[in-house]
């Protein structure tokens, strides 16, 4: 699969953009574990053109995480074009436009998936961004706004005509948020549309290597993007890539997984500060399958998620490693 001149190989597995999740450290770890491409957190066009420091920091891309895409979102043409030009100066491999974020504070204001209620403007913004930058432009979106407006088959053709070089489709409508089961049948219909020439990337409910391969075989997409299943579990890309190659899921020792979790914590603290860095990483700790299914773990889990200092958190992780993971 290629996006412009970027060759991601056969059946690539990509890290989805996720706010407060896909920071630089996590992206780089996922790349090391086998992710073929990674995406930044959502970058607000309005905040970017106002030079908000917390937003401009999201543009930083390390050499080791490439190929990497910067994803931007907004609801107005001129700010989106200006934001794309600013993002291009950070030298991303791809600029991705977010027309899929379903959260209320974004979609209700007309950005993200909210754009699915104004297709003419969505297309106008896409065309303008494509013409404004020299790097490949891609789009990530959903099946439609709600059950009665699943327009992705026709929209995909229109987006292709705007000049995008790949399209990622999450198999839910905006109204579904992240509930219910992702419907990949329409993703497959877009991929099998003979008029489509650009790569089609599927997204939604890919939680393990077996399902990844099954969906590749069943729907014929060019790429698959993994989101929530990677939170607290960057080694999932190693499992998925090896399963695609060999049909076997590698055995990764709990201590190796813990090493990656500890690295995330250390780099999060180093990037921000101790208190906020630990707050940032709690989402990964809470979601990580490394800590799921451990018997009599409730009190330790609560303590782990309440720790406020590196010393305190490291003592708890030491206890987990010697008491639970060594069994």
Secondary structure in CASP SS format (residue, H / E / C, confidence):
PFRMAT SS
TARGET T0000
AUTHOR 0000-0000-0000
METHOD secondary structure of the structure
MODEL  1
X C 1.00
X E 1.00
X E 1.00
X C 1.00
X C 1.00
X E 1.00
X E 1.00
X C 1.00
X C 1.00
X C 1.00
X C 1.00
X E 1.00
X E 1.00
X E 1.00
X E 1.00
X C 1.00
X C 1.00
X C 1.00
X C 1.00
X C 1.00
X C 1.00
X C 1.00
X C 1.00
X H 1.00
X H 1.00
X H 1.00
X H 1.00
X H 1.00
X H 1.00
X H 1.00
X H 1.00
X H 1.00
X C 1.00
X C 1.00
X C 1.00
X C 1.00
X E 1.00
X E 1.00
X E 1.00
X E 1.00
X E 1.00
X E 1.00
X E 1.00
X E 1.00
X H 1.00
X H 1.00
X H 1.00
X H 1.00
X H 1.00
X C 1.00
X C 1.00
X C 1.00
X H 1.00
X H 1.00
X H 1.00
X H 1.00
X H 1.00
X H 1.00
X H 1.00
X C 1.00
X C 1.00
X C 1.00
X H 1.00
X H 1.00
X H 1.00
X C 1.00
X C 1.00
X E 1.00
X E 1.00
X E 1.00
X E 1.00
X E 1.00
X E 1.00
X C 1.00
X C 1.00
X C 1.00
X H 1.00
X H 1.00
X H 1.00
X H 1.00
X H 1.00
X H 1.00
X H 1.00
X H 1.00
X H 1.00
X H 1.00
X H 1.00
X H 1.00
X C 1.00
X C 1.00
X C 1.00
X C 1.00
X C 1.00
X E 1.00
X E 1.00
X E 1.00
X E 1.00
X E 1.00
X E 1.00
X C 1.00
X C 1.00
X C 1.00
X C 1.00
X H 1.00
X H 1.00
X H 1.00
X H 1.00
X C 1.00
X C 1.00
X C 1.00
X C 1.00
X H 1.00
X H 1.00
X H 1.00
X H 1.00
X H 1.00
X H 1.00
X C 1.00
X H 1.00
X H 1.00
X H 1.00
X H 1.00
X H 1.00
X H 1.00
X H 1.00
X H 1.00
X H 1.00
X H 1.00
X H 1.00
X H 1.00
X H 1.00
X H 1.00
X C 1.00
X C 1.00
X C 1.00
X E 1.00
X E 1.00
X E 1.00
X E 1.00
X E 1.00
X E 1.00
X E 1.00
X C 1.00
X C 1.00
X C 1.00
X C 1.00
X H 1.00
X H 1.00
X H 1.00
X C 1.00
X C 1.00
X H 1.00
X H 1.00
X H 1.00
X H 1.00
X H 1.00
X H 1.00
X H 1.00
X H 1.00
X H 1.00
X H 1.00
X H 1.00
X C 1.00
X C 1.00
X C 1.00
X E 1.00
X E 1.00
X E 1.00
X E 1.00
X E 1.00
X C 1.00
X C 1.00
X C 1.00
X C 1.00
X C 1.00
X C 1.00
X C 1.00
X C 1.00
X C 1.00
X C 1.00
X C 1.00
X C 1.00
X C 1.00
X C 1.00
X H 1.00
X H 1.00
X H 1.00
X H 1.00
X H 1.00
X H 1.00
X H 1.00
X C 1.00
X C 1.00
X C 1.00
X C 1.00
X C 1.00
X C 1.00
X C 1.00
X E 1.00
X E 1.00
X E 1.00
X E 1.00
X E 1.00
X C 1.00
X C 1.00
X C 1.00
X C 1.00
X C 1.00
X H 1.00
X H 1.00
X H 1.00
X H 1.00
X H 1.00
X H 1.00
X H 1.00
X H 1.00
X H 1.00
X H 1.00
X H 1.00
X C 1.00
X C 1.00
X C 1.00
X E 1.00
X E 1.00
X E 1.00
X E 1.00
X C 1.00
X H 1.00
X H 1.00
X H 1.00
X C 1.00
X C 1.00
X C 1.00
X C 1.00
X C 1.00
X H 1.00
X H 1.00
X H 1.00
X H 1.00
X H 1.00
X H 1.00
X H 1.00
X H 1.00
X H 1.00
X H 1.00
X H 1.00
X C 1.00
X C 1.00
X C 1.00
X C 1.00
X C 1.00
X C 1.00
X C 1.00
X H 1.00
X H 1.00
X H 1.00
X H 1.00
X H 1.00
X H 1.00
X H 1.00
X H 1.00
X H 1.00
X H 1.00
X H 1.00
X H 1.00
X H 1.00
X H 1.00
X H 1.00
X H 1.00
X H 1.00
X H 1.00
X C 1.00
X C 1.00
X H 1.00
X H 1.00
X H 1.00
X H 1.00
X H 1.00
X H 1.00
X H 1.00
X H 1.00
X H 1.00
X H 1.00
X H 1.00
X H 1.00
X H 1.00
X H 1.00
X C 1.00
X H 1.00
X H 1.00
X H 1.00
X C 1.00
X C 1.00
X C 1.00
X C 1.00
X C 1.00
X C 1.00
X H 1.00
X H 1.00
X H 1.00
X H 1.00
X H 1.00
X H 1.00
X H 1.00
X H 1.00
X H 1.00
X C 1.00
X C 1.00
X C 1.00
X H 1.00
X H 1.00
X H 1.00
X H 1.00
X H 1.00
X H 1.00
X H 1.00
X H 1.00
X H 1.00
X H 1.00
X H 1.00
X H 1.00
X H 1.00
X H 1.00
X C 1.00
X C 1.00
X C 1.00
X C 1.00
END
